[in-house]
Amino acid sequence: MDSPLPGDVGAERARIDVADPAAYGPERMTTRDALASFFERRGIKPHEESVEEWLRENWAYMTIRGHRVPVKPLYCYKKVVILHDVHHVLTGYDTTWTGELQVAAWELGSGGCGPYLLMWNNRLFAFLIGLLFWRRLTWSAFVRGLSERNVYRFDFHDVLARDVDELRRHSISA
């Protein structure tokens, strides 16, 4: 993983919806553990399934009205969705429609989607929808992203191995 840029540590940054670290369990937790907790609470993966098992599975699941619906992932989908969901954990934006649009805006403001072209299209579309329906929330998330950096530039295995607080300090502060 890249080392932080000079001036990263202690940089002041605007917060909109700061994630409650207590929601993810113990004070020091790997991103993998925080993400597993995030996935379980949102019904993305069953409690008994590890993140590694979820990654190896050929199908992804979305929860719609309390039911797990299988979705055939596209190439690189799971890598991208892992990094995207890490952004939810790091920023505190939830997985409601407005939260997803805020994360999209934040991801674009914080450096874009790296080599993931389909995600660029998805994020730009979501950003435009957000500006259309939730202009203030979407724009605030985008502006917040301008002073932070996302994790799309890293390998998702490296991201999952890092401590959540360390990742928050060194990866999203610009």
C-alpha positions in Angstrom: 0.0 0.0 0.0 1.3 3.5 -0.7 2.6 5.4 2.2 0.7 8.5 3.2 1.5 11.8 1.5 3.4 14.4 3.5 0.9 16.2 5.7 -1.7 13.4 5.7 -1.6 12.7 9.4 -3.7 15.2 11.4 -5.1 17.0 8.4 -8.3 18.7 9.1 -11.2 17.7 7.0 -14.9 18.3 6.8 -17.2 15.5 8.1 -20.8 14.9 7.1 -21.7 11.5 8.5 -18.8 10.3 10.6 -19.0 6.5 11.1 -19.5 5.5 14.7 -16.4 3.3 15.3 -18.3 1.5 18.1 -20.7 0.2 15.5 -17.8 -2.0 14.1 -16.8 -3.6 17.4 -13.5 -3.3 19.2 -11.4 -0.1 19.0 -8.7 -1.6 16.8 -10.1 -3.6 14.0 -8.9 -4.6 10.5 -10.8 -3.3 7.5 -11.6 -7.0 6.7 -13.4 -7.4 10.1 -15.2 -4.0 9.8 -16.3 -4.9 6.3 -17.6 -8.3 7.4 -19.6 -6.6 10.1 -20.9 -4.0 7.5 -21.8 -6.8 5.1 -23.7 -8.8 7.7 -25.7 -5.8 9.0 -26.8 -5.0 5.5 -27.5 -8.6 4.4 -24.9 -8.6 1.7 -23.3 -11.8 3.1 -24.5 -14.4 5.6 -23.0 -14.2 9.1 -21.4 -17.6 8.8 -19.6 -16.8 5.6 -16.2 -15.2 5.7 -15.2 -12.3 3.4 -12.8 -14.7 1.6 -15.6 -17.2 1.0 -17.8 -14.4 -0.3 -15.1 -13.2 -2.7 -14.6 -16.8 -4.1 -18.3 -17.2 -4.7 -19.4 -16.8 -8.4 -22.5 -14.8 -7.5 -23.0 -11.5 -5.6 -26.2 -10.9 -3.6 -28.3 -7.8 -3.1 -30.9 -7.6 -0.4 -34.3 -6.5 -1.8 -37.2 -6.3 0.7 -35.4 -8.6 3.1 -34.6 -11.3 0.4 -31.1 -12.1 -0.9 -31.3 -11.9 -4.7 -28.4 -13.4 -6.7 -26.7 -11.1 -9.2 -24.0 -12.4 -11.7 -21.0 -10.1 -11.2 -19.1 -8.6 -14.1 -15.3 -8.9 -14.4 -13.6 -7.1 -11.4 -17.0 -6.4 -9.9 -16.2 -7.9 -6.5 -12.8 -6.0 -6.2 -14.5 -2.8 -7.0 -17.5 -3.4 -4.7 -15.1 -4.3 -1.9 -13.3 -1.0 -2.3 -16.6 0.9 -2.7 -18.0 -0.7 0.5 -14.7 0.2 2.4 -15.6 3.8 1.5 -18.9 3.3 3.2 -17.1 2.1 6.3 -14.5 4.9 6.2 -16.9 7.8 5.5 -19.9 6.7 7.4 -22.3 7.2 4.5 -25.1 4.6 4.7 -26.5 2.3 2.0 -29.8 4.1 1.5 -30.4 5.8 -1.9 -29.1 9.1 -0.6 -26.1 7.4 1.1 -25.1 5.6 -2.2 -25.4 8.9 -4.1 -23.2 10.6 -1.4 -20.6 7.9 -1.7 -20.6 8.2 -5.5 -20.1 12.0 -5.2 -17.4 11.5 -2.5 -15.6 8.9 -4.7 -15.5 11.2 -7.7 -14.3 14.1 -5.5 -11.7 12.0 -3.7 -9.8 10.9 -6.9 -12.2 8.9 -9.0 -12.4 5.2 -9.7 -8.9 4.5 -10.9 -8.7 1.8 -13.7 -12.3 0.7 -13.1 -14.1 2.1 -16.2 -17.5 0.6 -15.5 -17.4 2.1 -12.0 -16.5 5.5 -13.5 -19.7 5.3 -15.6 -21.7 4.2 -12.6 -20.4 6.9 -10.3 -20.9 9.7 -12.9 -24.5 8.6 -13.4 -25.1 8.3 -9.7 -23.5 11.8 -9.1 -25.8 13.3 -11.7 -28.9 11.6 -10.2 -27.8 12.9 -6.8 -27.5 16.4 -8.1 -30.9 16.2 -9.6 -32.7 14.9 -6.5 -30.5 15.6 -3.5 -28.4 18.5 -4.7 -27.1 19.8 -1.3 -26.2 16.4 0.1 -24.5 15.3 -3.1 -22.6 18.4 -3.6 -21.4 18.4 0.1 -20.1 14.9 -0.3 -18.3 15.8 -3.5 -16.7 18.8 -1.8 -15.7 16.7 1.2 -14.1 14.3 -1.3 -11.9 17.1 -2.7 -10.0 17.2 0.5 -9.7 13.4 0.9 -8.4 10.4 -1.1 -10.2 7.1 -1.7 -8.7 3.6 -1.8 -9.4 2.7 -5.5 -5.7 3.2 -6.1 -4.8 0.3 -3.8 -5.0 -3.5 -4.1 -8.1 -4.6 -2.2 -6.2 -7.4 -0.3 -3.8 -4.7 1.1 -6.8 -2.5 2.1 -8.5 -5.4 3.9 -5.4 -6.2 5.9 -5.0 -2.6 7.2 -6.4 -1.3 10.5 -9.6 0.7 9.9 -8.4 3.7 11.9 -5.0 3.7 10.2 -6.7 3.5 6.8 -8.9 6.4 7.8 -5.9 8.5 8.8 -3.6 7.7 6.0 -5.8 7.0 3.0 -8.7 9.3 3.1 -7.0 12.5 4.4 -5.4 14.4 1.6 
